[in-house]
Amino acid sequence: MLRFETAGESHGECLVATLAGLPAGIPVSVDAINRELWRRQQGYGRGGRMKIETDRAEIVAGVRHSHTIGSPVAIIIRNKDWQNWTQALPVEDIEGAEDKKKPVTRPRPGHADLAGALKYNFHDARYILERASARETAARVAVGGIAKALLGEFGIQVLSHVIAVGQARLQRAAGWEELIALSKKEEVLLGCVDAESEARMKEVVDEAYRTGDTIGGVFEVVAHGVPPGLGSHVTWDSRLDGRLAQAIVSMQAVKGVEVGFAAEGAASFGSKVQDTIHYDRKGRHFTRGANRAGGLEGGISNGEDVVVRGFLKPISTLRRPLESVDLATRETALAAYERSDVAVVPAAGVIGEAMVAFVLAQALLEKFGGDSLAETRRNYEGYIAQLKSF
């Protein structure tokens, strides 16, 4: 089974990711992974950390001569900011280290600070926030870059765009070609395909800047070229929509997820929601009159684009801190301030791409198997031939 894990702290030496279960023979480009990492760092509203870090992936195992070899892939992303934290967060205790700590005793509302401190019995939330930080998602994006490489061998692409920042919202659907063009931009503002909508989004971020606040939003991830038949209806944990939802909500600050047009559908009659079924005789495949289901029915992909949205709450760290309690004194105090972003919706979209790509890669390998890419491709092509002869 395809699986990954990450390790590392926000201000530690590096982030580490391991990805196990890949077949041998998948072409891997470090430049392509670094492009994904670059995309994650872009967007209007990002904080000072992005001026320090230039994320680069170092693949240290599992890839040789630009192809996977069937063993676990190990990736390192070094933190340049570590040079400022070597004495505050040493691996081994050193003399005088207690005086160099940067304790966090005023937990931030909405962050993992207090819940984690209570869980792990820390009276300093530093260790909690170091791991809970969204800095960890750089490792996820690197993993997603390899998952995308696998999916690309089968004509599947995964991209994202921003559909809302605060109350400013894109009022139309985005075309696939627009998403491709957006992903190729060398300057990223707020990741919206429509310039007028993006300008309104920027005004919302500017207001958050002026008031010392933060702002959330909604991103949409679209997977194009997904064949019907990934996932299953037979058990609760094999349903692909549930797995995608869990992957998106596992992202820091994401508090909700929507598959297809779920909210709109909940307010409509069934006759207006279900996607009518048609048959393309020339292409010898079934089609749909619309894609309100987001490419998933009964937990199974149906051949349409898979569409998943993530609802991102505003970042918990505010330059104008909210009321909290000091863990040491129990007295009322303003929450701690850590260098942070004002808006991260475009970056969240890129992270969402990585998570969707991983889940789809996992589902693809579950269905088609294979210890080598050639074996997986044979199984896939046999299945496509079966669909055409259905």
N, C-alpha and C positions, 0 to 999 in steps of 0.2 A: 504494500500500500504506500502510495506517495505521501510523505509527511515532511514537515519542516519544524525546526525550533530555532529560536533566536536567544542570544545572551548578550549581556552588556548593560552598562548604565549610561545615562545621559552625559555625564562628565568623566566617564572612565576611559581607559586606554583605547578601546575600540568596541565596535559592535561585531557580533559573530552570528552567522547563520549556517545551519546545516540542512541539506535537502537530500533525503534518501528515497529510493524507490524509482528513480529514473531509468529508463532503458538506455543502453549504450548506443552511441552514434548520433545523438542530438547535436547539431551544430550550435556552438555557444560563442557569442561575440561579447567580449568585455566592453568594447565601445558602446554596444547597444544597451548593456546594463547600465553603464555610466550615464548614458543619455536619459534613461529612466530616473536615475538618481538626481540628475540635473533638473528634470521636470518637477520632481518632488520639492525641490528647494525654491521654485519660482512662485511668483504671485504677489500682487499688491497687498500689503498688510503684514508681510513677514517681519520677524524681529531681527535683533542684532546677531543672533547665532548664525544666521544664514550668511552674514558677512565674514564670519570666521571660517566656517567649514566649506570645503569643496569636496563633496563626497566622491570617492573613487573605490570601486570594488577590487579586491585582491582575491582571486580564486586560488586557493592553496591545496585543494584536493578534488578529485573526481572528474577533472577535465584535463585532457592532454591533447595537444595538437588541435585545439579548438573544438573538440568533441567530447561529450560525456563518455565515460568508460564503464558505466554500470554501478560504480561504487558511490557512496555518499559524496555530495559536493559540499565543500566547506568554503565559506566566503568571509573575508574580514573587511570592515570599513573602519579606518582609523579616525579617531576624534582629534582634530587639531587643538581643540579647547583643553585637552588633557594637560597640556603644559601649564595651564593656570590652576590645576586641581591636584597636582601630584602630591602635594603635602597635605591637602585636605582629605583626600580619599586614597591613601596608600593601601596596597594589598596587605602588606605586613605592617604590624604596629611598630612605630618607631618612637624614639624618645622625643617628648615634646609634641607628639601628634595631637594630643587632646587640645592643646592651645591653638592649633591650626585648623580645627574643624570649622565648618560653616553650618551650624545647626539650624534647623527649621522647627521652631516650637509654636508658631502661630499658623495652624493649618488653614489652607485656602478652601472656602466653600466651593463645592462642586468638583474638587480634586480628590485623589485617593489618599491625601495626606493623613487625615484623621482615621478613616476606616482602616487603612493599612497599619498605622501606628498602634491602634488598639489590637488588631489581629496578631501582629508580630511582637507586641510588647516593647515597642520602641518609644522612648520619651522624646526622641528627636526624629522628625519625619523625613530627614534627609535621605535615608536609604530607601524609603518608600517612593518618594518623588523621583529619585534617580532612575528607578526601573519603570515606574508608571509613566514617565515622560514619553511623549510621542516621538522623541528622538529614536526610539526603538524601531519605528516604522521604516527607517532607511534600510534596515536589514530585510524587512518584508518586501520592500520594493525590489531589492536585488534578487530575492527568491522569485518574485513575480516576473522579473526579466527572463529568467530561465524557463519558467512555466510558459511564458509567451513564445519562447523559441520552440518549445514542443508543440504548442497549439498551431503555430504558424506552419509547421510541416503538414498540417491537415486543413489548411485554409481558414483557420479561425483567428480572428483579430479581436482585441479588446481595447477599447478607448473610453474616454470620459469627457464630460463637460459640466460646467456649473449652470444650474437652472435657477438658483436663488441665492442672494446674499441679504439677510434680513428680510425686509418687505419688498425689496426690488427683485422682480422675477421675470424670467424669459417667458413670453406669452405665446410661443409657438414651438412646434416640434423641430428638432435639429436633424438635418440630413446626414447620412453616413459620410459623404464626401466632405461636409463641413467639419466633422470630427477629425477626419484625416488631416485636413488643412490646419486645424487647430493644434494637433499634436506635433506638427512640423515647425511651428512658429519658434523663432529665436528670442522673442520677447513675449512674456506672459503677463497679462494684467490680472484679470480675474477668471480666465478660462471659460468665457462665454462665447458662443458662436455669433452672437448678434451685438454689433457695436453699440447701438443705442441702449440696449438692456445693460450692457457692461458698464456704460457710462453712469447709469443710475446706480448700479452696484458700487461703483467707485465712490459715489457721493455718500453712500451709507457707511463705507469704510472710513472715509474722511471724517464723518461725524463721530465715529467711535474714537478715532485718533484725537479729535478736539476735546472730547469729554473724558478721556482716560479710560474708555470702556473697551469691550470686545464685541464681536458680532459673529454669528453663525450663519448657516445656510444649508443648501441642498445641492448635492452633486448626483449626476446620473452616469452610470457605467453601462456601456452597450457592448455586447459580445456578438460579433457578426460572423456568419458562416458556421454556426453550431449545428450539427446534424440532429435530426430527431432521434430520441432513444437514450440520451444520457440521463442518469438518475433512475429512480424506480418508485413505483407506488406501493411496493409490497411491505415495507417496514417504515416506521416513522423517521428513523435516522438515515434512511437512504433517499429520502425525497430531496431532490436537487434544490428546490426553492428554499427549504428549511436550512440546508447547508450553506447556501449563499447568504441567507439572512444572518446566520450566526457569524459568518466570516466578516460581514460588513459591520455588524454591531460590536464585534471584537475590537474594532478600531477605537483608539482613544477619542473621546468627545462625541462619538456617534451614539445617539440615543434612540434612533428609530430607523426603520428600513421599509421600503415599499418595492414590491415586485410588480412590474407592469403598472397599470393605472388602478391600483388597489383602492385609494381614497375616493377617486371618482366613481369607481364601480360600486362601492359601498353605498353611495347616494343615488344609484340609478336602478332602473328596472332591468331584469335579466335579459330581455330582448334587446336592450341597448348596450349590453356589456360583452356578451359572448362573441367570439370571433368566428364568423361564418367560414365554412370549409368549402374549398373549390379544388379542381384538379387541372393541372397544366399538362395536357396530352403531349405537347412537343417536348417539354423537359422531363416528362414522366415523373412528376412529383406533386404532392398535395400542397396547396397554398391556403392562405387565410385572407379574409376580406379586411382585417385589421389586426393589430397586435396589442390589444388591451391586456392580454394575459401576460405580456412580457416574455413570450417565448417558452412558457412553462405551463403545463397542464397536468394535474395529478402528480406533481413532483417529477415529471419527465419533460425533457426538452422536446419541443414540437417542430423544430426546423426554422422557426422565426428567430429574429434577433432576441437574445436574452437581455432584458432591460431591468436593472436594479438601481434604486435610488437610496442614498444615505442621507439622514437628517443629522446635521452636525450642530451641537449646541455651541454657544460662544465659549472661547477658551477661558479657563478658570482663573488664570493669573491676570489681575487687573492693575493698571498703574494707579488707579484710585481704589484701594483695597476695600473689601467688605468687612463687616464685623465678624470677629472670631474670638477664640479664647486661647490664652497662652497655656501650653501644656505644662509648663513649670509652675506657674503661679496660680493658674485657674482664673485669673482675672481677665475681664473683657479687654480685647486688643484688636487692632487692625491686622488682617491676614498678611502673611509674608508676601514679599514680591520677588519673583525670580524673573530674570530676563525672558521675555515671551513675545508672542505674536499678537496682532490685533485681529487678523482674519486669516484662515488657512484653508478655505473651501477648495481652491484649485489643487492644492497639495493633497488634500483628502481624496479628491477624485483620482489622482494618480495612485495613491495607496489603495483605494477601492479597486482600481484596475488590477493591481497585483493580487489582491485577495480573490477577486472573481476569476482571474486567470489561473490561480492555484487550484481553486475548487473545480473548475472545468477540466484542468489537466488531470486532476485526481479522478474525476468521473470518467474521463476518456480512457485512462489506463485501466480503470476497473472494468470497463466494457470490452476493450480490445486487447489488453494485456501486452505481453511481449518483453523479452529480455533485451532485444535490440530494436532500433527504430525500424529496420527492415521488416521484422516480424510483426510489429505493431501495425505497420502500413499494410501488410498483406491482409491482416485481420480486418482492418478498416475498409479496405477496398472490397473485400468479400461482402461486408455488411452493406456498403453502398450499392453493390450489384443486387443484393437481396431486396433493398428498398425499391430499386427501379423495376424489378420483376414482380413486385408485390401485386 
